[in-house]
Amino acid sequence: MLTFESFNGIPVDYELFLIEEYASFITTCRYIEVNYPDFDINYFTVKENGKLIELLVYGNKGNTATCFNSLVSIDENIISEFTKKLFIKHPTISKIEIVASYKDYTLKKSFLSFKSDDQILKLPSTLDEYYQKLNYHVRKNSKNRKNRFLREFPMAKFETKYGSEIDESIVDKILLLNSNRMQSKGTVFGIDNAFKDSICKYSTFYGCVAYIEIDGEIVAGCISTILNKNIFAHVIGHDNNYSNFNLGEMCFIYLIETSINKGLSTFHFLWGQTEYKRRLLAEPHLLFFYYIYRSYSANYMVDKVKGLISATTSKIRQSNYSKPIRDGIKNYRKKKIQKQMN
């Protein structure tokens, strides 16, 4: 028999349970504290015959409740009961947002607002096993590039910092490298000051930063989070002056090596498919984003139509038909940036 009990506040006493049960960088008390300071935080414990089996954390803001159990798989019956009890407890809440669920639900008075994927690499137990799984040309090219890089820069260092060891200046440098790289490709930089502040704070708890430096200067780096046996890569950046060495991929391989040596089992590249993720053996796992409503109201109908329009627009933008337009926009941005630099 399942029993639900509701509580107010962040479930700090259950942080270990959240990490062990869900191993998701989003579903921790520290992440919620850092990223949602203006939300009214609550949670439900779910017990089966007296044993805790789920802990559902959510935050209310305005008329919306956002569930913070993300990158997880929770039974649909439990989610259904959770939403019913949440609407009863909070009469002013009209909709609930489920973010990045590995499960596809068929809940009443709900609609799928967005669909993405988490690119996941299942880590082998040894480095040799990983390298043997890589495509022959990927394996050969990565080793050749690294050997050539070390011959040209014998003083280069591969470093890793964890938690409280991570200095804000390291995070700042990697974010700057990422920004410069995006601009050179004609892509809009998607990281603002709020994200920078939150990733700096969160890194001091569960962060892992792997980077490459030459003469004390960071030339490539990756900001990630380690929880339980999982590692989540958030931001990668490298100096464009070293692009012929493919330092971004080299840094990722270094982080994968570090993860295997630490006995981790899963490497999350997170959202979106890219060529380098495919080369490094990541596989897509679908993620589902839902809105669940209190009733079939006018707002439900309007939001559903907006969601359908947004999903259709997103598909068109990512389709082969729109690729020439996307490439044209990128080239325009690149030329604009080059003019500004000259």
DRENSEDREN-604151 format. One record per residue: residue in one letter; z, x, y of N, C-alpha, C in turn; residue number from 1. Coordinates in steps of 0.1 Angstrom, whole numbers, plus 5000, padded with zeros to 4 digits. Each point is the difference from the previous one (the first is absolute). Layout:
<pts>
- A,Z,X,Y,Z,X,Y,Z,X,Y,NUM $
...
</pts>
This chain:
<pts>
- M,5000,5008,4988,5000,4992,5012,5000,5009,5012,1 $
- L,4991,4996,5010,4999,5008,5012,5009,4994,5011,2 $
- T,5007,5009,5007,5008,4995,5012,4997,5008,5012,3 $
- F,4998,4993,5011,4997,5006,5013,5012,4999,5009,4 $
- E,5002,5011,5008,5011,5000,5009,4995,5007,5013,5 $
- S,5003,4994,5012,4994,5005,5012,5011,5007,5008,6 $
- F,4996,5010,5007,5008,5008,5009,4993,5004,5013,7 $
- N,5008,5003,5010,4995,5004,5013,5001,5015,5001,8 $
- G,4991,5006,5007,5001,5015,5003,4991,5008,4990,9 $
- I,5000,5013,5003,4993,5010,4991,5008,5003,4988,10 $
- P,4995,4999,4988,5008,5002,4988,5003,5015,4997,11 $
- V,5007,5007,5009,5002,5014,4999,5007,5004,4986,12 $
- D,5008,4991,4995,5007,5003,4988,4991,5000,4988,13 $
- Y,4988,4995,5002,4990,4998,4989,4989,5010,5001,14 $
- E,5001,5010,5009,4989,5010,5002,4995,5006,4987,15 $
- L,5010,5005,4992,4996,5006,4988,4993,4991,4990,16 $
- F,5004,4987,5000,4993,4990,4991,4986,4998,5005,17 $
- L,4998,4999,5013,4987,4998,5006,4990,5012,4996,18 $
- I,5006,5012,5001,4992,5012,4997,4996,5001,4985,19 $
- E,5010,4997,4991,4998,5001,4986,4992,4989,4995,20 $
- E,5001,4988,5005,4993,4988,4995,4986,4999,5005,21 $
- Y,4998,5004,5013,4987,4998,5006,4992,5013,5003,22 $
- A,5007,5010,5003,4994,5013,5003,4988,4999,5010,23 $
- S,5003,4992,5010,4990,4998,5011,5005,5005,5013,24 $
- F,4992,5007,5007,5005,5006,5013,5004,4989,5010,25 $
- I,4993,4988,4999,5003,4989,5009,5013,4993,4997,26 $
- T,5003,4999,4987,5012,4992,4995,5012,5009,4999,27 $
- T,5004,5005,5012,5013,5007,5001,5007,4996,5012,28 $
- C,5013,5001,5000,5008,4997,5012,4997,5009,5012,29 $
- R,4998,5013,4997,4996,5009,5010,4987,4997,5007,30 $
- Y,4990,4996,4992,4987,4997,5006,5002,4987,5009,31 $
- I,5007,4990,4996,5002,4988,5007,5008,5003,5013,32 $
- E,5010,5008,4999,5008,5004,5012,4991,5007,5011,33 $
- V,4991,5009,4995,4992,5007,5010,4989,4992,5006,34 $
- N,4993,4991,4991,4988,4994,5004,5002,4985,5005,35 $
- Y,5011,4994,4998,5002,4986,5004,5013,4998,5007,36 $
- P,5003,5007,5010,5013,4999,5007,5002,4987,5007,37 $
- D,4989,4993,5003,5001,4987,5008,4999,4988,4990,38 $
- F,5000,5002,4987,5000,4989,4991,5014,4996,4995,39 $
- D,5001,4987,4997,5013,4995,4994,4999,5001,4985,40 $
- I,5007,5010,4995,4998,5004,4986,5010,4992,4991,41 $
- N,4994,4995,4989,5008,4993,4990,4995,5004,4986,42 $
- Y,5007,4995,4990,4995,5003,4986,5006,4990,4990,43 $
- F,4993,4999,4989,5005,4992,4988,5002,5009,4988,44 $
- T,5011,4999,4994,5001,5006,4987,4996,4990,4989,45 $
- V,4993,5005,4990,4996,4992,4989,5006,5005,4987,46 $
- K,5008,4992,4993,5007,5005,4988,4995,4991,4988,47 $
- E,5000,5006,4989,4997,4993,4987,5012,5003,4991,48 $
- N,5007,4989,4997,5012,5001,4992,5010,5010,5005,49 $
- G,5001,5000,5013,5009,5008,5007,4995,5014,5004,50 $
- K,4988,5004,4995,4995,5014,5002,4990,4999,5011,51 $
- L,5001,5009,5010,4991,5001,5011,4986,5005,4995,52 $
- I,4990,4991,5003,4986,5004,4995,4991,5002,5012,53 $
- E,5002,4993,5011,4992,5002,5012,5009,4999,5013,54 $
- L,4995,5007,5010,5007,4999,5013,4989,4998,5011,55 $
- L,4999,4988,5005,4989,4997,5009,5005,5001,5015,56 $
- V,4994,5010,5007,5004,5002,5014,4989,4995,5009,57 $
- Y,5005,4994,5011,4990,4995,5010,5006,5000,5014,58 $
- G,4990,4999,5010,5004,5000,5014,4994,4989,5007,59 $
- N,5008,4993,5008,4995,4989,5008,4997,5004,5015,60 $
- K,4988,4995,5004,4997,5003,5015,4991,4988,5004,61 $
- G,5005,4993,5010,4993,4987,5004,5001,4990,4989,62 $
- N,4988,4995,4996,5000,4989,4990,4995,5006,4986,63 $
- T,5000,5014,4999,4994,5006,4988,5011,5009,4994,64 $
- A,5001,4999,4986,5008,5009,4992,4991,5010,4993,65 $
- T,5002,5012,5001,4992,5011,4993,5008,5005,4988,66 $
- C,4995,4999,4988,5007,5006,4988,4997,5015,5000,67 $
- F,5010,5008,4998,4999,5014,5000,4998,5006,4986,68 $
- N,4999,4991,4990,4998,5005,4986,4985,5002,4999,69 $
- S,4995,5012,5003,4986,5003,5001,4997,5011,4990,70 $
- L,4987,5001,4995,4996,5010,4990,5008,4998,4987,71 $
- V,5002,4987,4997,5008,4996,4988,4993,4989,4993,72 $
- S,5005,4997,4987,4996,4989,4992,5012,4991,4997,73 $
- I,5000,4989,5006,5012,4990,4998,4994,4987,4994,74 $
- D,5007,4995,4990,4996,4988,4993,4997,4988,5010,75 $
- E,4989,4993,4998,4997,4989,5009,5010,4989,5001,76 $
- N,5007,4997,4989,5011,4990,5000,5011,5004,5009,77 $
- I,5003,5013,5000,5011,5005,5009,4996,4999,5014,78 $
- I,4988,5004,5003,4995,5000,5014,4999,4985,5005,79 $
- S,4996,4991,4991,5000,4986,5004,5013,4994,5003,80 $
- E,5010,5004,4992,5014,4995,5002,5006,5006,5013,81 $
- F,4997,5013,5002,5004,5007,5012,4995,4994,5012,82 $
- T,4988,4996,5001,4994,4994,5012,5007,4986,5003,83 $
- K,5002,4992,4989,5007,4987,5002,5013,5002,5006,84 $
- K,5008,5009,4995,5014,5002,5004,5000,5006,5015,85 $
- L,4990,5009,5003,4999,5005,5013,4997,4989,5010,86 $
- F,4991,4991,4997,4997,4989,5010,5013,4991,5002,87 $
- I,5007,4998,4989,5013,4992,5001,5010,5007,5009,88 $
- K,5001,5013,4998,5010,5008,5008,4997,5001,5015,89 $
- H,4987,5001,5003,4995,5002,5013,4991,4989,5005,90 $
- P,5005,4990,5005,4992,4988,5004,4989,5003,5010,91 $
- T,5002,5010,5008,4990,5003,5011,4988,5009,4995,92 $
- I,5001,5005,4988,4989,5008,4994,4990,4991,4994,93 $
- S,4987,5002,5005,4989,4991,4995,4991,5007,4990,94 $
- K,5000,5014,5000,4992,5007,4990,5006,5013,4996,95 $
- I,4997,5004,4988,5005,5012,4994,4988,5009,4997,96 $
- E,5002,5013,5003,4989,5010,4998,5004,5009,4988,97 $
- I,4991,5000,4990,5002,5009,4989,4990,5011,5002,98 $
- V,5005,5013,5000,4991,5011,5004,4998,5009,4988,99 $
- A,4988,5003,4997,4996,5011,4990,5007,4998,4986,100 $
- S,4997,4989,4994,5005,4997,4987,4990,5004,4989,101 $
- Y,5004,5006,4990,4991,5004,4989,4996,4988,4992,102 $
- K,5008,4989,5002,4997,4988,4992,4992,4990,5009,103 $
- D,4991,4993,4993,4992,4989,5007,5007,4987,4997,104 $
- Y,5004,4993,5010,5008,4988,4999,4991,4987,5002,105 $
- T,5005,4989,4994,4993,4987,5002,5011,4990,5005,106 $
- L,5006,5004,5011,5011,4992,5006,4995,4988,5008,107 $
- K,5008,4989,5000,4996,4989,5008,5002,5002,5015,108 $
- K,4992,4994,5008,5001,5001,5014,4999,5015,5005,109 $
- S,4991,5007,4993,4998,5014,5004,4985,5003,5000,110 $
- F,4996,5012,5006,4987,5005,4999,5000,5015,5000,111 $
- L,4990,5006,4994,4998,5014,5000,4995,5004,5014,112 $
- S,5008,5008,5007,4995,5004,5014,4993,5013,5000,113 $
- F,5002,5008,4990,4993,5013,5000,5001,5006,4986,114 $
- K,4991,5009,4997,5000,5007,4987,4996,5014,5002,115 $
- S,5008,5010,4995,4997,5014,5001,5003,5006,4987,116 $
- D,5002,5013,5000,5003,5007,4987,5008,5012,5003,117 $
- D,5008,5004,4990,5008,5012,5000,4993,5010,4991,118 $
- Q,4996,5011,5005,4993,5010,4991,5011,5009,4993,119 $
- I,5000,4998,4987,5011,5006,4993,4995,5011,4990,120 $
- L,5007,5011,5000,4998,5010,4990,5012,5001,4991,121 $
- K,4997,4998,4987,5011,5002,4990,5001,5015,4997,122 $
- L,5011,5006,5003,5002,5014,4999,5002,5004,4985,123 $
- P,4993,5010,4995,5003,5006,4987,5013,5008,5001,124 $
- S,5004,5005,4989,5013,5008,4999,4998,5015,5004,125 $
- T,4987,5005,4999,4998,5014,5004,4988,5001,5009,126 $
- L,5000,5011,5007,4989,5003,5009,4987,5003,4993,127 $
- D,5001,5007,4988,4988,5002,4992,4993,4987,4996,128 $
- E,5008,4991,4996,4995,4987,4996,4993,4993,5011,129 $
- Y,5005,5001,5012,4994,4993,5012,4986,5007,5003,130 $
- Y,5000,5013,5000,4988,5007,5003,4989,4998,4990,131 $
- Q,5004,4998,4987,4991,4998,4989,4993,4986,5002,132 $
- K,5008,4991,5006,4994,4986,5002,4991,4999,5012,133 $
- L,5001,5010,5009,4991,5000,5012,4985,5002,4995,134 $
- N,4991,4995,5007,4986,5003,4998,4998,5015,5001,135 $
- Y,4991,5005,4992,4998,5014,4999,4997,5006,5014,136 $
- H,4991,4994,5007,4996,5005,5013,5011,4999,5010,137 $
- V,5008,4989,5000,5012,4999,5009,5010,5011,4997,138 $
- R,5003,5002,4987,5009,5011,4996,4995,5014,5005,139 $
- K,4988,5002,4997,4994,5013,5003,5000,5003,5015,140 $
- N,4995,4990,5008,4999,5001,5014,5013,5001,5007,141 $
- S,5010,4993,4995,5013,5000,5007,5007,5014,4998,142 $
- K,4998,5005,4988,5006,5014,4997,4993,5010,5008,143 $
- N,4986,4999,5000,4993,5010,5008,5003,5000,5015,144 $
- R,5001,4988,5005,5003,4999,5015,5014,5006,5002,145 $
- K,5010,4997,4992,5013,5005,5002,5000,5015,4999,146 $
- N,4993,5006,4990,5000,5014,4998,4993,5007,5013,147 $
- R,4989,4994,5004,4993,5005,5012,5009,4999,5013,148 $
- F,5008,4989,5001,5009,4998,5011,5011,5011,5000,149 $
- L,5006,5003,4988,5011,5009,5000,4994,5015,5001,150 $
- R,4988,5002,4997,4994,5013,5002,4998,5003,5015,151 $
- E,4996,4989,5007,4998,5001,5014,5012,5000,5008,152 $
- F,5010,4992,4995,5013,4999,5007,5012,5003,4990,153 $
- P,5001,5012,4997,5011,5004,4990,5014,4997,5004,154 $
- M,5002,4998,5013,5014,4997,5004,5002,4984,5000,155 $
- A,4991,4992,4996,5002,4986,5000,5011,4996,4991,156 $
- K,5007,4990,5004,5012,4995,4992,4998,4985,4997,157 $
- F,5004,4996,4988,5001,4986,4995,5015,4997,5000,158 $
- E,5003,4990,5009,5015,4997,5001,5002,4985,4997,159 $
- T,5012,4997,4996,5005,4986,4998,5014,4999,5005,160 $
- K,5002,4989,5008,5013,4997,5005,5004,4985,4996,161 $
- Y,5013,4998,4998,5005,4987,4996,5011,4995,5009,162 $
- G,5000,4987,5002,5010,4993,5007,5005,5007,5013,163 $
- S,5013,5003,5000,5005,5006,5013,4994,5013,5003,164 $
- E,4993,5007,4991,4994,5013,5003,4988,4998,5010,165 $
- I,4994,4987,5000,4988,4998,5008,5003,4999,5015,166 $
- D,4994,5009,5007,5001,5001,5014,4990,4991,5007,167 $
- E,5004,4993,5011,4991,4991,5007,4987,5007,5004,168 $
- S,5001,5013,5003,4988,5008,5005,4989,5001,4989,169 $
- I,5005,5000,4987,4990,5001,4989,4993,4987,4999,170 $
- V,5007,4988,5001,4994,4987,4999,4990,4999,5012,171 $
- D,5004,5004,5012,4992,4999,5012,4987,5007,4998,172 $
- K,5001,5012,4994,4988,5009,4999,4990,4993,4990,173 $
- I,5005,4995,4989,4991,4994,4990,4994,4987,5006,174 $
- L,5007,4992,5008,4994,4989,5006,4990,5004,5010,175 $
- L,5002,5011,5007,4990,5005,5010,4987,5004,4992,176 $
- L,5002,5007,4989,4988,5004,4992,4992,4988,4995,177 $
- N,5008,4990,4996,4993,4988,4995,4992,4993,5012,178 $
- S,5007,5000,5012,4993,4993,5011,4987,5008,5004,179 $
- N,5001,5013,5001,4988,5008,5003,4989,4999,4990,180 $
- R,5004,4999,4987,4990,4998,4989,4994,4986,5002,181 $
- M,5007,4990,5002,4994,4987,5002,4991,4999,5011,182 $
- Q,5003,5006,5012,4992,5000,5011,4987,5008,4998,183 $
- S,5001,5011,4992,4987,5007,4997,4991,4993,4991,184 $
- K,5005,4990,4993,4992,4992,4991,4996,4987,5007,185 $
- G,5004,4998,5012,4997,4988,5008,5007,4987,4995,186 $
- T,5012,5003,4994,5009,4989,4995,5011,4998,5010,187 $
- V,5004,4988,5002,5011,4997,5009,5013,5004,4993,188 $
- F,5008,5007,5008,5013,5005,4995,5010,4988,4999,189 $
- G,5005,4997,4988,5008,4988,4999,5015,5002,5000,190 $
- I,5005,5011,5005,5014,5003,5000,5005,5000,5014,191 $
- D,5010,4991,5003,5006,5000,5014,5014,5006,5000,192 $
- N,5006,5000,5012,5013,5006,5001,5011,4994,4992,193 $
- A,4999,4987,4998,5010,4993,4991,4999,5005,4986,194 $
- F,4988,5001,4995,4998,5006,4986,5005,5014,4999,195 $
- K,4997,5008,5010,5004,5014,5000,5016,5000,5000,196 $
- D,5006,4992,5008,5015,5000,5001,5005,4996,4986,197 $
- S,4995,4989,4994,5005,4995,4988,4998,5010,4988,198 $
- I,4988,5006,5000,4998,5009,4988,5009,5013,5002,199 $
- C,5003,5004,5012,5009,5011,5002,5014,4997,4995,200 $
- K,5004,4988,5004,5014,4996,4996,5001,4998,4985,201 $
- Y,4990,4993,4994,5000,4997,4986,4999,5013,4991,202 $
- S,4993,5009,5005,4998,5013,4992,5013,5007,4998,203 $
- T,5009,4999,5009,5013,5007,4999,5008,4994,4988,204 $
- F,4996,4988,4995,5007,4995,4988,4993,5003,4987,205 $
- Y,4988,4996,4999,4993,5001,4987,4987,5007,5001,206 $
- G,4998,5007,5011,4987,5007,5003,4997,5012,4992,207 $
- C,4988,5003,4999,4995,5012,4994,4987,5004,5008,208 $
- V,5001,5012,5006,4988,5005,5008,4995,5013,4994,209 $
- A,4988,5000,4996,4993,5012,4994,4990,5005,5010,210 $
- Y,5000,5013,5003,4991,5005,5010,4996,5014,4998,211 $
- I,4989,5004,5006,4994,5013,4999,5001,5006,5014,212 $
- E,5005,5013,5001,5001,5006,5013,4994,5014,5000,213 $
- I,4995,5004,5011,4995,5014,5002,5006,5006,5012,214 $
- D,5007,5011,4998,5007,5006,5011,5010,4991,5007,215 $
- G,5006,4991,4993,5010,4991,5006,4994,4987,5005,216 $
- E,4987,4999,5000,4993,4988,5006,4995,4991,4988,217 $
- I,5004,4987,5001,4996,4991,4989,4986,4996,5002,218 $
- V,4992,5002,4989,4985,4997,5001,4997,4988,4991,219 $
- A,5009,4996,4992,4998,4988,4992,5013,4995,4995,220 $
- G,5001,4987,4998,5013,4994,4995,4999,4986,4996,221 $
- C,5009,4996,4992,5001,4986,4995,5015,4995,5001,222 $
- I,5001,4989,5006,5014,4993,5002,5001,4990,4989,223 $
- S,5010,5000,4992,5002,4991,4989,5014,4996,4998,224 $
- T,5002,4991,4990,5014,4995,4997,5002,5001,4985,225 $
- I,5011,5004,4995,5003,5000,4986,5011,4991,4997,226 $
- L,4998,4991,4991,5010,4990,4995,5000,5000,4985,227 $
- N,5011,5003,4994,5001,5000,4986,4990,5009,4994,228 $
- K,4990,4995,4992,4990,5009,4995,4986,4998,5007,229 $
- N,5000,4994,5011,4988,4996,5008,4999,5008,5013,230 $
- I,4988,5004,5003,4998,5006,5013,4989,4993,5007,231 $
- F,5002,4997,5013,4990,4992,5008,4995,5009,5012,232 $
- A,4987,5002,5000,4994,5009,5011,4996,4991,5012,233 $
- H,5006,5003,5011,4998,4992,5012,4989,5005,5010,234 $
- V,5001,5013,5003,4991,5006,5010,4996,5014,4995,235 $
- I,4987,5002,5001,4994,5013,4997,4993,5005,5012,236 $
- G,5001,5013,5003,4992,5006,5012,4997,5014,4998,237 $
- H,4989,5005,5005,4997,5014,4999,4992,5005,5012,238 $
- D,5001,5012,5003,4993,5006,5012,4985,5001,4997,239 $
- N,4992,4994,5009,4986,5000,4998,4993,5014,4999,240 $
- N,5007,5010,5006,4995,5014,4999,5000,5005,4986,241 $
- Y,5007,4994,4991,5000,5005,4986,4993,4990,4990,242 $
- S,4991,4991,5006,4994,4990,4992,4992,5006,4988,243 $
- N,4995,5012,5002,4991,5006,4989,5009,5003,4987,244 $
- F,5013,5000,5002,5009,5002,4988,5005,4986,4995,245 $
- N,4996,4989,5006,5005,4987,4996,5015,5000,4998,246 $
- L,5007,5004,5011,5014,5001,5000,5008,4987,4997,247 $
- G,4994,4989,5005,5006,4987,4997,5002,4998,4985,248 $
- E,4989,5001,4993,5001,4999,4985,5008,5010,4994,249 $
- M,5000,5013,5005,5008,5010,4994,5015,4997,5002,250 $
- C,5003,4994,5012,5014,4996,5002,5005,4989,4991,251 $
- F,4991,4990,4997,5003,4990,4991,5002,5005,4986,252 $
- I,4992,5009,4996,5001,5006,4986,5014,5008,4999,253 $
- Y,5003,5007,5011,5013,5006,5001,5011,4990,4998,254 $
- L,4999,4989,5007,5011,4990,4999,5000,4994,4986,255 $
- I,4989,4998,4994,4999,4995,4986,5007,5010,4991,256 $
- E,4997,5013,5002,5006,5010,4992,5016,5000,5001,257 $
- T,5004,4999,5013,5014,4999,5003,5007,4988,4993,258 $
- S,4993,4988,5000,5005,4988,4994,5001,5002,4985,259 $
- I,4990,5006,4993,5001,5003,4986,5011,5009,4997,260 $
- N,5002,5010,5007,5011,5010,4998,5014,4993,5002,261 $
- K,5000,4990,5008,5013,4993,5002,5002,4989,4989,262 $
- G,4990,4998,4992,5002,4990,4989,4997,4986,5004,263 $
- L,4993,4998,5011,4996,4987,5005,4989,4994,4991,264 $
- S,4999,4987,5000,4991,4993,4990,4988,4994,5007,265 $
- T,5002,4996,5013,4989,4992,5007,4998,5005,5014,266 $
- F,4987,5002,5003,4997,5004,5014,4992,4989,5006,267 $
- H,5005,4994,5011,4994,4989,5007,4992,5006,5012,268 $
- F,4987,4999,5000,4992,5004,5012,5000,4988,5010,269 $
- L,5004,4988,4995,5001,4988,5008,4987,4995,5004,270 $
- W,4999,4993,5011,4989,4991,5003,4986,5006,5001,271 $
- G,4990,4993,4995,4986,5004,5002,4994,5010,4991,272 $
- Q,4988,4998,4996,4993,5009,4992,4992,5010,5008,273 $
- T,5001,5013,4996,4993,5011,5006,4995,5009,4989,274 $
- E,4990,5008,5004,4994,5009,4990,5010,5010,4995,275 $
- Y,5009,5006,5008,5009,5010,4996,5010,4994,4990,276 $
- K,5004,4988,5002,5010,4993,4991,4994,4999,4986,277 $
- R,4987,4996,5000,4993,4998,4988,4999,5014,4992,278 $
- R,4996,5010,5008,4999,5014,4994,5013,5004,4994,279 $
- L,5011,4997,5006,5014,5004,4996,5005,4990,4989,280 $
- L,4992,4991,4995,5003,4991,4989,5009,4988,5003,281 $
- A,5001,4996,5013,5007,4988,5003,4992,4988,4996,282 $
- E,5007,4990,4996,4994,4987,4995,5006,4989,5008,283 $
- P,4991,4990,5004,5005,4989,5009,5008,4990,4992,284 $
- H,5011,4995,5006,5008,4989,4995,5001,4990,5011,285 $
- L,4995,4988,4997,4999,4989,5011,5014,4997,5006,286 $
- L,5000,4997,5013,5011,4995,5007,4997,4987,5007,287 $
- F,5009,4991,4999,4998,4986,5005,5010,4997,5011,288 $
- F,4995,4994,5011,5008,4996,5012,4999,4985,5001,289 $
- Y,5012,4994,5001,5000,4985,5000,5008,4995,5012,290 $
- Y,4997,4988,5005,5008,4991,5008,5004,4988,4992,291 $
- I,5013,4997,5000,5005,4988,4994,5006,4991,5010,292 $
- Y,4996,4987,5000,5004,4991,5011,5010,4990,4995,293 $
- R,5008,4995,5010,5010,4990,4997,4993,4987,4996,294 $
- S,4989,4997,5007,4993,4987,4998,4985,5002,5003,295 $
- Y,4992,4991,4996,4985,5000,5003,4998,4995,5014,296 $
- S,5005,5008,5010,5000,4996,5014,4986,5004,5006,297 $
- A,4999,4996,5013,4988,5004,5007,4999,5015,5002,298 $
- N,5012,5007,5001,5000,5014,5001,4995,5007,4987,299 $
- Y,5004,4994,4989,4995,5005,4987,4985,5000,5000,300 $
- M,4994,4988,5004,4986,4999,4999,4993,5010,5010,301 $
- V,5005,5001,5012,4994,5009,5010,5001,5014,4995,302 $
- D,5012,5004,4995,5002,5014,4995,4991,5003,4988,303 $
- K,4998,4990,4992,4992,5002,4988,4985,5003,5004,304 $
- V,4996,4992,5009,4986,5002,5005,4998,5014,5007,305 $
- K,5010,5004,5008,5000,5013,5006,5000,5011,4990,306 $
- G,5008,4998,4989,5001,5009,4989,4986,5002,4993,307 $
- L,4993,4989,4998,4987,5000,4993,4990,5007,5009,308 $
- I,5001,4997,5013,4990,5007,5010,5003,5015,5000,309 $
- S,5013,5004,5000,5004,5014,5001,4995,5007,4987,310 $
- A,5002,4994,4988,4996,5006,4988,4985,5001,4999,311 $
- T,4993,4990,5005,4985,5001,4999,4995,5011,5010,312 $
- T,5006,5001,5012,4996,5010,5009,5003,5014,4994,313 $
- S,5011,5002,4994,5004,5012,4994,4990,5004,4989,314 $
- K,4996,4991,4992,4990,5003,4989,4986,5004,5006,315 $
- I,4997,4993,5011,4987,5004,5007,5001,5014,5005,316 $
- R,5011,5003,5007,5002,5013,5006,4999,5011,4989,317 $
- Q,5005,4998,4988,5000,5010,4990,4988,5000,4991,318 $
- S,4991,4990,5002,4988,4999,4991,4990,5011,5004,319 $
- N,4990,5001,4991,4989,5010,5002,4991,4995,5011,320 $
- Y,5000,4987,5003,4991,4995,5010,5005,5005,5014,321 $
- S,5013,5001,5002,5005,5004,5013,5002,5015,5001,322 $
- K,4997,5008,4990,5002,5014,5000,4992,5007,5012,323 $
- P,4987,4996,5002,4993,5007,5011,5007,4997,5014,324 $
- I,5006,4988,5002,5007,4997,5012,5013,5009,5001,325 $
- R,5007,5001,4989,5012,5008,5000,4997,5014,5003,326 $
- D,4990,5005,4993,4996,5014,5002,4996,5003,5015,327 $
- G,4993,4990,5006,4995,5001,5014,5012,5001,5009,328 $
- I,5010,4991,4998,5012,5000,5008,5008,5014,4999,329 $
- K,5001,5005,4988,5006,5013,4998,4993,5011,5007,330 $
- N,4987,5000,4999,4992,5010,5007,5001,4999,5015,331 $
- Y,5001,4988,5005,5002,4998,5014,5013,5006,5005,332 $
- R,5011,4997,4992,5013,5005,5003,5000,5015,5000,333 $
- K,4994,5006,4989,5000,5015,4999,4993,5006,5012,334 $
- K,4988,4995,5004,4993,5005,5012,5009,4999,5012,335 $
- K,5007,4989,5002,5008,4997,5011,5011,5011,5001,336 $
- I,5006,5002,4988,5011,5010,5000,4995,5014,5003,337 $
- Q,4988,5003,4994,4995,5014,5003,4997,5002,5014,338 $
- K,4995,4989,5007,4997,5001,5015,5013,5003,5007,339 $
- Q,5011,4993,4997,5013,5001,5006,5005,5014,4998,340 $
- M,4997,5006,4988,5005,5014,4997,4992,5010,5008,341 $
- N,4987,4997,5002,4992,5010,5008,5002,4998,5015,342 $
</pts>
